[in-house]
Amino acid sequence: MLPFDVEDQIQKALQDGKFDNLRGQGKPFTHLGTDALEQLVKEQGFRPHYVELDAEIRAKTEIARQAVRRTYEWVMQARGGGSLDRHAARAQDEWDKALRSFDQRLGEINKLIQTFNLELPEPLRHAQKFLLKREEELKQLGVMAKLG
């Protein structure tokens, strides 16, 4: 049973019509399994924080991958035949800068992943994410960290 003051507040809200016109009103509500609860929350316009984190992780990961891939393609084009002229030296500097930026972005994403993993509800713990590693990400993109 709810504490007396909470029950009073609920009753007052009912009398004042605060529960009128809720989405889903009059529809059967059979159980509070994870899926039904998530559906109810979604219908009311709310998303659990871990769902928001997942979307943020995916978006930031894609941005980081695209940025390092674009720089790699530019560097490879700038290097042309592999000459060691001034243009190639600038390309190497840009690549080094891109890798530092990529590492920084991966660090930020990994912090989000750690938070995501901690906030996952027990029934969803199997969906934990692995931390991102530079070498694995570059390999997946078909990019070499060392230009040579």
Buried (B, 14 or more C-beta within 10 A) or exposed (E): EEEEEEEEEEEEEEEEEEEEEEEEEEEEEEEEEEEEEBEBEEEEEEEBEBBEBBEBBEEBBEEBBEBBBEBBEBBBEBBEEEEEEEEBEEBBEBBEEBBEBBEEBBEEBBEBBEBBBEBBEEEEEEEEBEEBEBEEBBEEEEBEBEBE
